[in-house]
Amino acid sequence: MKRNLDLFRQHFGSVAELEGAVNAPMKRETNRALCRTFAGRPSREWYGPGNTSSQDVERFMRDGYMAGAVIVDALYESVAATLPRALDHRRKRVRGDIGDELDIHAVNRGDAFRAWETTKRQIRYGSGLVRIVADVGGNAGMRASVLQWRGVAALALSRSLTRAGYSVEIIAADAGRGYSNGGGAARQLTSVTVKPRHSPVDTAMIAATICLPGFFRLPLFKAIVLAADLQGVDANSGLGQALDVDSVIETPEKVAQVVTPTSICDESSAREWLRRAHALLQHSTVSKG
């Protein structure tokens, strides 16, 4: 695969790794000064719905964002009954007139046709690995109450797939162009793992990242500046323009990847995307034969 020299990529394996990198001193004074301005923005509809402040964002990232978890719960419950059933990747116990183990109690009940048990898959599946990429970025004119919905939809999808036995990884990502004052790659992609595969789902803690615009507008803003600093140039004070993450991110092999689109902007569009994502994953994770 050819390396895209026009795109500067940086990935952080955890939120802690991200914070350590962006809070370390940067090489260029202009970049250090720019990072200091990010916590001084007006609070209303910038860091989160309502009057969320930068101090609130820091607290939520430490203790969990319960308001975000409530929104995720409400969205999931509102669509759970209407979603296409997520295909279960776990092995199932099947009863019949042949099998590996005999249930003597079923024989004594006269149920000989269901007395044998076997463990098998009734359908052949793909790998069962799903990566959900929450595109958390956006331009300055986007209200926090709009920007939050991509993360809410991603976390609701994760819940549904995890309950069906999929191994789900959640990535927060943003991409942009024109983020530096000349020099370096023209575009940048920053991503961070907010939920590794096989780890338990703490909805409130994950909501403090992908469902909270302040996560994008504080640590990920600094990560954009870091991308410029690592290339030895000054970041643009406006941080450039947002790009759709789906247009630049690569898909790992043997993993079904789904990226939240920028068209998700409210509860209605989040519901519709959840239904379409379920249908798409059903198709992509089942192999015939």
Beta strands, then each sheet from edge to edge (+ up, - down):
strand 1: 7-12
strand 2: 92-96
strand 3: 101-102
strand 4: 116-120
strand 5: 129-135
strand 6: 167-177
strand 7: 187-195
strand 8: 241-243
strand 9: 256-259
sheet 1: 1+ 7+ 6- 5- 9-
sheet 2: 1+ 7+ 6- 8+
sheet 3: 2+ 4- 3+
end
